[in-house]
Amino acid sequence: MGYKALYSRLTQLWKPGAGLELLDLGHGSYLAKFASVANLERVVTRGPWMIQDHYLTLRQWTPDFRP
């Protein structure tokens, strides 16, 4: 799935309202930046999320992350 399709699907699922920024980190990893803490908390607590019959894994960003 390409970036635009993923972004479109995530905005449909998550309905971020205040905004969502999605950064492609490579190797199938993306960084989602939410405009509000409330939207972030809603997405994290309402999962699990599926994209094309695959589970979407979410985890908090860490400075030592390697895709």
C-alpha positions in Angstrom: 0.0 0.0 0.0 1.4 3.4 -0.9 1.7 6.4 1.3 -1.4 8.3 -0.1 -3.6 5.2 0.2 -2.4 4.6 3.8 -2.9 8.2 4.8 -6.4 8.2 3.3 -7.3 5.0 5.1 -6.0 6.2 8.4 -7.9 9.4 8.2 -11.0 7.4 7.4 -10.5 5.1 10.4 -9.1 7.6 12.9 -11.1 10.7 11.9 -8.4 12.9 13.5 -10.4 16.1 13.1 -7.7 18.6 14.2 -5.1 17.0 11.8 -2.8 14.2 11.3 0.7 14.3 9.8 2.1 11.0 8.5 5.9 10.7 7.9 7.4 7.8 5.9 10.4 6.5 7.8 11.2 3.7 5.3 11.1 -0.1 5.7 7.3 0.0 6.2 7.5 2.3 9.2 5.6 5.6 9.6 5.4 8.3 12.2 2.0 9.6 12.9 1.9 13.1 14.5 -1.5 14.1 15.9 -2.6 17.8 16.3 -4.1 17.0 19.7 -3.3 14.7 22.6 -7.0 13.8 22.8 -6.9 12.4 19.2 -3.7 10.4 20.0 -5.2 8.9 23.1 -8.4 8.0 21.2 -6.5 6.2 18.5 -4.2 4.3 21.0 -7.1 3.2 23.2 -9.7 2.2 20.5 -7.6 -0.3 18.6 -6.8 -2.8 17.4 -6.7 -1.3 13.9 -6.7 -3.2 10.6 -5.5 -2.1 7.2 -6.3 -4.5 4.3 -6.7 -7.5 6.7 -3.4 -6.8 8.5 -3.1 -5.5 12.1 -1.6 -2.1 12.4 1.0 -2.0 15.2 1.3 1.2 17.1 4.0 2.2 19.6 5.2 5.3 21.2 8.2 7.1 19.5 11.6 6.6 21.1 14.7 8.5 20.0 16.6 5.2 19.4 13.9 3.9 16.9 15.4 2.1 13.9 13.0 1.1 11.0 
